Amino acid sequence: MTVAEQVRQHHRRCAAHLATLRMLAMTADGRPITAETAGAIEHATGAVLGEIRAAQDTIVAGEAGGPGPAPAARFLEARMLRLRVAADDVLAAAGSGDVPALRRRLWVFTSLTRAMWTVESSFCHSSRGEGRTHPAAR
């Protein structure tokens, strides 16, 4: 399986978790966020981060065949850090029960997630990564 195919699989699973987050934010409309909902938000947020991390690891491993450290690694890690901060903001808003803040923070988290997928996808479609298979799949 190529790096691009593996990243697409992670993206599909991530999209389902993002949809869950949006639905959870909508169900809290005008009502306090319950502990159960906050737990579901935490689980979905962690799942999104996990899928993005797995895709990032796949990309970095796919580029590891070249000389020296993978140039994508540092760039992707900086973006991942920013996404983790946004995830923490989502969890803080959910924990405080502030629905409007949750929706704002979730919008930022979703936007950064989409941007991350765009960046990861660009690495997959670069001339070096398109047909490359993951080392574990060889």
MDAnalysis code that builds the backbone (N, CA, C; Angstrom):
import MDAnalysis as mda
import numpy as np

u = mda.Universe.empty(414, n_residues=138, atom_resindex=np.repeat(np.arange(138), 3), trajectory=True)
u.add_TopologyAttr("name", ["N", "CA", "C"] * 138)
u.add_TopologyAttr("resid", np.arange(1, 139))
u.add_TopologyAttr("resname", ["MET", "THR", "VAL", "ALA", "GLU", "GLN", "VAL", "ARG", "GLN", "HIS", "HIS", "ARG", "ARG", "CYS", "ALA", "ALA", "HIS", "LEU", "ALA", "THR", "LEU", "ARG", "MET", "LEU", "ALA", "MET", "THR", "ALA", "ASP", "GLY", "ARG", "PRO", "ILE", "THR", "ALA", "GLU", "THR", "ALA", "GLY", "ALA", "ILE", "GLU", "HIS", "ALA", "THR", "GLY", "ALA", "VAL", "LEU", "GLY", "GLU", "ILE", "ARG", "ALA", "ALA", "GLN", "ASP", "THR", "ILE", "VAL", "ALA", "GLY", "GLU", "ALA", "GLY", "GLY", "PRO", "GLY", "PRO", "ALA", "PRO", "ALA", "ALA", "ARG", "PHE", "LEU", "GLU", "ALA", "ARG", "MET", "LEU", "ARG", "LEU", "ARG", "VAL", "ALA", "ALA", "ASP", "ASP", "VAL", "LEU", "ALA", "ALA", "ALA", "GLY", "SER", "GLY", "ASP", "VAL", "PRO", "ALA", "LEU", "ARG", "ARG", "ARG", "LEU", "TRP", "VAL", "PHE", "THR", "SER", "LEU", "THR", "ARG", "ALA", "MET", "TRP", "THR", "VAL", "GLU", "SER", "SER", "PHE", "CYS", "HIS", "SER", "SER", "ARG", "GLY", "GLU", "GLY", "ARG", "THR", "HIS", "PRO", "ALA", "ALA", "ARG"])
u.atoms.positions = np.array([
    [0.854, -1.179, 0.000],
    [0.000, 0.000, 0.000],
    [0.896, 1.236, 0.000],
    [0.572, 2.208, -0.830],
    [1.391, 3.416, -0.913],
    [1.148, 4.317, 0.296],
    [2.060, 5.224, 0.484],
    [1.924, 6.215, 1.554],
    [0.626, 7.003, 1.358],
    [0.357, 7.416, 0.124],
    [-0.849, 8.198, -0.161],
    [-2.112, 7.411, 0.192],
    [-2.144, 6.130, -0.109],
    [-3.322, 5.307, 0.222],
    [-3.509, 5.191, 1.729],
    [-2.413, 5.013, 2.438],
    [-2.499, 4.920, 3.893],
    [-2.985, 6.231, 4.504],
    [-2.468, 7.338, 4.002],
    [-2.881, 8.646, 4.513],
    [-4.365, 8.875, 4.225],
    [-4.825, 8.475, 3.042],
    [-6.257, 8.611, 2.722],
    [-7.125, 7.806, 3.683],
    [-6.674, 6.629, 4.079],
    [-7.430, 5.823, 5.050],
    [-7.541, 6.562, 6.388],
    [-6.437, 7.129, 6.834],
    [-6.457, 7.894, 8.092],
    [-7.389, 9.100, 7.960],
    [-7.369, 9.741, 6.809],
    [-8.226, 10.900, 6.581],
    [-9.699, 10.518, 6.659],
    [-10.075, 9.413, 6.067],
    [-11.482, 8.980, 6.115],
    [-11.929, 8.724, 7.553],
    [-11.085, 8.060, 8.327],
    [-11.455, 7.793, 9.732],
    [-11.531, 9.096, 10.524],
    [-10.627, 10.023, 10.240],
    [-10.625, 11.316, 10.915],
    [-11.905, 12.088, 10.609],
    [-12.346, 12.043, 9.365],
    [-13.560, 12.768, 8.963],
    [-14.767, 12.302, 9.774],
    [-14.837, 11.021, 10.055],
    [-15.953, 10.504, 10.861],
    [-15.901, 11.068, 12.281],
    [-14.717, 11.166, 12.847],
    [-14.580, 11.718, 14.201],
    [-14.901, 13.215, 14.229],
    [-14.527, 13.937, 13.180],
    [-14.871, 15.360, 13.103],
    [-16.380, 15.548, 13.009],
    [-17.041, 14.681, 12.258],
    [-18.506, 14.752, 12.165],
    [-19.131, 14.499, 13.532],
    [-18.581, 13.572, 14.267],
    [-19.074, 13.297, 15.621],
    [-18.924, 14.531, 16.502],
    [-17.784, 15.191, 16.414],
    [-17.572, 16.407, 17.207],
    [-18.604, 17.484, 16.869],
    [-18.864, 17.668, 15.587],
    [-19.856, 18.682, 15.189],
    [-21.239, 18.323, 15.716],
    [-21.588, 17.053, 15.645],
    [-22.909, 16.634, 16.154],
    [-22.991, 16.826, 17.657],
    [-21.943, 16.513, 18.373],
    [-21.947, 16.693, 19.823],
    [-22.094, 18.164, 20.195],
    [-21.444, 19.032, 19.461],
    [-21.565, 20.465, 19.730],
    [-22.972, 20.949, 19.441],
    [-23.623, 20.387, 18.445],
    [-24.991, 20.792, 18.110],
    [-26.009, 20.265, 19.125],
    [-25.779, 19.082, 19.675],
    [-26.739, 18.525, 20.637],
    [-26.753, 19.311, 21.934],
    [-25.685, 20.060, 22.197],
    [-25.622, 20.856, 23.417],
    [-26.312, 22.206, 23.255],
    [-27.035, 22.404, 22.178],
    [-27.669, 23.679, 21.871],
    [-28.588, 24.146, 23.007],
    [-28.145, 25.159, 23.717],
    [-28.950, 25.760, 24.770],
    [-28.994, 24.969, 26.060],
    [-28.362, 23.821, 26.092],
    [-28.341, 23.011, 27.312],
    [-26.908, 22.895, 27.803],
    [-26.774, 22.648, 29.091],
    [-25.414, 22.456, 29.602],
    [-24.792, 21.183, 29.021],
    [-23.504, 21.183, 28.943],
    [-22.785, 20.013, 28.454],
    [-22.682, 19.014, 29.601],
    [-23.177, 17.827, 29.363],
    [-23.118, 16.789, 30.394],
    [-21.726, 16.172, 30.444],
    [-21.462, 15.457, 31.522],
    [-20.178, 14.772, 31.649],
    [-20.036, 13.722, 30.546],
    [-21.137, 13.093, 30.180],
    [-21.109, 12.088, 29.113],
    [-20.729, 12.728, 27.769],
    [-21.325, 13.881, 27.484],
    [-21.008, 14.584, 26.239],
    [-19.562, 15.068, 26.250],
    [-19.110, 15.606, 27.380],
    [-17.719, 16.060, 27.488],
    [-16.758, 14.886, 27.271],
    [-17.102, 13.725, 27.798],
    [-16.278, 12.532, 27.589],
    [-16.252, 12.113, 26.131],
    [-17.399, 12.192, 25.463],
    [-17.468, 11.850, 24.036],
    [-16.663, 12.848, 23.205],
    [-16.692, 14.116, 23.597],
    [-15.902, 15.139, 22.903],
    [-14.414, 14.854, 23.089],
    [-14.031, 14.483, 24.284],
    [-12.629, 14.153, 24.553],
    [-12.194, 12.939, 23.723],
    [-13.042, 11.934, 23.661],
    [-12.709, 10.731, 22.884],
    [-12.561, 11.059, 21.398],
    [-13.507, 11.797, 20.834],
    [-13.470, 12.135, 19.405],
    [-12.277, 13.033, 19.084],
    [-11.987, 13.972, 19.962],
    [-10.837, 14.863, 19.750],
    [-9.537, 14.059, 19.759],
    [-9.427, 13.143, 20.714],
    [-8.247, 12.278, 20.765],
    [-8.122, 11.393, 19.532],
    [-9.261, 10.919, 19.031],
    [-9.251, 10.076, 17.837],
    [-8.787, 10.870, 16.606],
    [-9.226, 12.120, 16.501],
    [-8.777, 12.977, 15.398],
    [-7.259, 13.156, 15.468],
    [-6.764, 13.492, 16.651],
    [-5.320, 13.669, 16.817],
    [-4.564, 12.377, 16.504],
    [-5.138, 11.257, 16.920],
    [-4.503, 9.965, 16.652],
    [-4.397, 9.657, 15.170],
    [-5.452, 9.932, 14.423],
    [-5.424, 9.679, 12.977],
    [-4.437, 10.599, 12.270],
    [-4.385, 11.845, 12.709],
    [-3.442, 12.774, 12.098],
    [-2.008, 12.367, 12.435],
    [-1.784, 11.964, 13.671],
    [-0.449, 11.502, 14.082],
    [-0.045, 10.263, 13.276],
    [-0.971, 9.328, 13.097],
    [-0.664, 8.114, 12.334],
    [-0.318, 8.454, 10.881],
    [-1.058, 9.375, 10.301],
    [-0.759, 9.797, 8.928],
    [0.601, 10.483, 8.872],
    [0.876, 11.317, 9.846],
    [2.164, 12.006, 9.897],
    [3.302, 10.996, 10.008],
    [3.150, 10.004, 10.869],
    [4.190, 8.988, 11.021],
    [4.403, 8.212, 9.723],
    [3.317, 7.952, 9.003],
    [3.400, 7.256, 7.722],
    [4.193, 8.082, 6.715],
    [3.913, 9.370, 6.666],
    [4.612, 10.257, 5.733],
    [6.098, 10.336, 6.071],
    [6.399, 10.523, 7.337],
    [7.796, 10.643, 7.753],
    [8.539, 9.340, 7.480],
    [7.915, 8.201, 7.761],
    [8.553, 6.909, 7.481],
    [8.748, 6.719, 5.979],
    [7.808, 7.190, 5.196],
    [7.926, 7.083, 3.739],
    [9.043, 7.925, 3.176],
    [9.366, 9.018, 3.847],
    [10.459, 9.883, 3.396],
    [11.790, 9.485, 3.996],
    [11.773, 8.558, 4.942],
    [13.004, 8.176, 5.636],
    [13.997, 7.467, 4.733],
    [13.567, 7.038, 3.552],
    [14.467, 6.363, 2.631],
    [15.519, 7.276, 2.034],
    [15.317, 8.567, 2.145],
    [16.267, 9.514, 1.564],
    [17.424, 9.788, 2.500],
    [18.385, 10.590, 2.043],
    [19.534, 10.915, 2.887],
    [19.149, 11.907, 3.984],
    [19.667, 11.686, 5.188],
    [19.428, 12.608, 6.295],
    [18.020, 12.502, 6.850],
    [17.701, 13.361, 7.820],
    [16.373, 13.319, 8.433],
    [15.295, 13.788, 7.454],
    [14.105, 13.256, 7.632],
    [12.985, 13.617, 6.758],
    [12.671, 15.100, 6.925],
    [12.663, 15.864, 5.834],
    [12.390, 17.298, 5.949],
    [10.965, 17.574, 6.403],
    [10.067, 16.649, 6.176],
    [8.676, 16.842, 6.559],
    [8.479, 16.758, 8.071],
    [9.346, 16.025, 8.743],
    [9.132, 15.733, 10.164],
    [8.993, 16.988, 11.027],
    [9.937, 17.896, 10.907],
    [9.904, 19.099, 11.753],
    [8.710, 19.983, 11.407],
    [8.453, 20.138, 10.120],
    [7.333, 20.962, 9.672],
    [6.001, 20.396, 10.177],
    [5.805, 19.095, 10.003],
    [4.556, 18.477, 10.442],
    [4.416, 18.498, 11.965],
    [5.518, 18.340, 12.662],
    [5.450, 18.350, 14.127],
    [5.029, 19.722, 14.652],
    [5.502, 20.792, 14.028],
    [5.105, 22.144, 14.440],
    [3.601, 22.346, 14.234],
    [3.087, 21.862, 13.121],
    [1.648, 21.983, 12.855],
    [0.849, 21.119, 13.835],
    [1.404, 19.954, 14.179],
    [0.731, 19.059, 15.119],
    [0.644, 19.705, 16.497],
    [1.677, 20.391, 16.898],
    [1.671, 21.083, 18.181],
    [0.552, 22.123, 18.220],
    [0.421, 22.870, 17.155],
    [-0.642, 23.881, 17.075],
    [-2.029, 23.228, 17.151],
    [-2.173, 22.087, 16.515],
    [-3.439, 21.362, 16.544],
    [-3.731, 20.826, 17.949],
    [-2.701, 20.357, 18.647],
    [-2.898, 19.878, 20.023],
    [-3.353, 21.009, 20.944],
    [-2.810, 22.199, 20.755],
    [-3.229, 23.355, 21.554],
    [-4.714, 23.649, 21.296],
    [-5.120, 23.602, 20.026],
    [-6.539, 23.821, 19.691],
    [-7.408, 22.730, 20.303],
    [-6.924, 21.499, 20.327],
    [-7.679, 20.403, 20.948],
    [-7.840, 20.650, 22.442],
    [-6.783, 21.118, 23.086],
    [-6.871, 21.442, 24.517],
    [-7.912, 22.529, 24.766],
    [-7.988, 23.508, 23.870],
    [-8.997, 24.567, 23.997],
    [-10.414, 24.008, 23.868],
    [-10.604, 23.064, 22.945],
    [-11.913, 22.418, 22.788],
    [-12.285, 21.698, 24.074],
    [-11.350, 20.946, 24.619],
    [-11.629, 20.183, 25.845],
    [-11.892, 21.102, 27.033],
    [-11.170, 22.218, 27.102],
    [-11.402, 23.175, 28.194],
    [-12.797, 23.777, 28.090],
    [-13.218, 24.127, 26.890],
    [-14.562, 24.685, 26.706],
    [-15.634, 23.656, 27.039],
    [-15.424, 22.418, 26.626],
    [-16.386, 21.359, 26.936],
    [-16.433, 21.122, 28.441],
    [-15.271, 21.118, 29.077],
    [-15.213, 20.900, 30.521],
    [-15.873, 22.004, 31.323],
    [-15.815, 23.225, 30.805],
    [-16.433, 24.348, 31.518],
    [-17.925, 24.454, 31.224],
    [-18.387, 23.718, 30.215],
    [-19.814, 23.761, 29.869],
    [-20.206, 24.951, 29.029],
    [-19.249, 25.671, 28.505],
    [-19.508, 26.873, 27.713],
    [-19.745, 26.485, 26.250],
    [-21.016, 26.346, 25.876],
    [-21.368, 25.891, 24.533],
    [-20.901, 26.865, 23.442],
    [-21.127, 28.177, 23.587],
    [-20.629, 29.079, 22.543],
    [-19.104, 29.005, 22.372],
    [-18.383, 28.921, 23.475],
    [-16.923, 28.800, 23.399],
    [-16.541, 27.465, 22.763],
    [-17.267, 26.414, 23.097],
    [-17.006, 25.104, 22.496],
    [-17.131, 25.179, 20.979],
    [-18.177, 25.808, 20.505],
    [-18.374, 25.908, 19.061],
    [-17.283, 26.727, 18.392],
    [-16.866, 27.826, 19.025],
    [-15.781, 28.632, 18.459],
    [-14.478, 27.845, 18.419],
    [-14.175, 27.192, 19.514],
    [-12.935, 26.418, 19.598],
    [-12.967, 25.223, 18.645],
    [-14.139, 24.635, 18.505],
    [-14.286, 23.515, 17.591],
    [-14.100, 23.961, 16.144],
    [-14.569, 25.166, 15.831],
    [-14.362, 25.704, 14.482],
    [-12.863, 25.855, 14.201],
    [-12.119, 26.381, 15.167],
    [-10.668, 26.540, 15.002],
    [-10.009, 25.170, 14.852],
    [-10.383, 24.232, 15.714],
    [-9.813, 22.880, 15.661],
    [-10.096, 22.219, 14.311],
    [-11.321, 22.337, 13.836],
    [-11.692, 21.755, 12.544],
    [-10.917, 22.420, 11.411],
    [-10.783, 23.726, 11.458],
    [-10.033, 24.441, 10.416],
    [-8.568, 24.015, 10.394],
    [-7.971, 23.903, 11.564],
    [-6.575, 23.472, 11.625],
    [-6.418, 22.017, 11.183],
    [-7.411, 21.198, 11.491],
    [-7.379, 19.798, 11.057],
    [-7.431, 19.716, 9.539],
    [-8.328, 20.484, 8.937],
    [-8.403, 20.497, 7.467],
    [-7.094, 20.983, 6.853],
    [-6.521, 21.998, 7.457],
    [-5.243, 22.509, 6.953],
    [-4.151, 21.446, 7.076],
    [-4.170, 20.723, 8.171],
    [-3.177, 19.667, 8.363],
    [-3.331, 18.582, 7.303],
    [-4.577, 18.211, 7.001],
    [-4.791, 17.200, 5.959],
    [-4.345, 17.714, 4.594],
    [-4.523, 18.976, 4.352],
    [-4.063, 19.549, 3.083],
    [-2.543, 19.453, 2.986],
    [-1.872, 19.786, 4.070],
    [-0.409, 19.720, 4.091],
    [0.052, 18.276, 3.936],
    [-0.542, 17.364, 4.708],
    [-0.132, 15.965, 4.623],
    [-0.392, 15.406, 3.227],
    [-1.507, 15.777, 2.652],
    [-1.832, 15.323, 1.299],
    [-0.808, 15.844, 0.295],
    [-0.355, 17.066, 0.489],
    [0.635, 17.620, -0.446],
    [1.941, 16.847, -0.377],
    [2.305, 16.353, 0.790],
    [3.508, 15.540, 0.900],
    [3.329, 14.217, 0.160],
    [2.130, 13.681, 0.195],
    [1.847, 12.407, -0.477],
    [1.885, 12.546, -1.983],
    [1.524, 13.700, -2.499],
    [1.434, 13.889, -3.931],
    [2.653, 14.589, -4.517],
    [3.660, 14.783, -3.686],
    [4.897, 15.366, -4.215],
    [5.563, 14.326, -5.110],
    [6.456, 14.747, -5.880],
    [7.110, 13.831, -6.818],
    [7.846, 12.712, -6.091],
    [8.264, 12.954, -4.851],
    [8.999, 11.924, -4.119],
    [8.080, 10.931, -3.438],
    [6.848, 11.287, -3.136],
    [6.031, 10.416, -2.314],
    [4.888, 9.717, -2.991],
    [4.564, 10.028, -4.217],
    [3.339, 9.523, -4.834],
    [3.251, 8.006, -4.882],
    [4.199, 7.337, -5.464],
    [4.077, 5.898, -5.604],
    [4.803, 5.118, -4.540],
    [5.376, 5.807, -3.600],
    [6.205, 5.181, -2.587],
    [5.370, 4.336, -1.651],
    [5.872, 3.155, -1.338],
    [5.173, 2.294, -0.382],
    [5.765, 2.523, 0.997],
    [4.959, 2.247, 2.002],
    [5.393, 2.377, 3.373],
    [6.404, 1.271, 3.664],
    [7.485, 1.536, 4.419],
    [8.490, 0.515, 4.668],
    [7.910, -0.782, 5.244],
    [6.913, -0.695, 6.084],
    [6.317, -1.893, 6.680],
    [5.545, -2.713, 5.642],
    [5.122, -2.075, 4.545],
    [4.334, -2.765, 3.530],
    [5.210, -3.406, 2.459],
    [6.493, -3.163, 2.524],
    [7.405, -3.685, 1.487],
    [7.682, -5.152, 1.672],
])
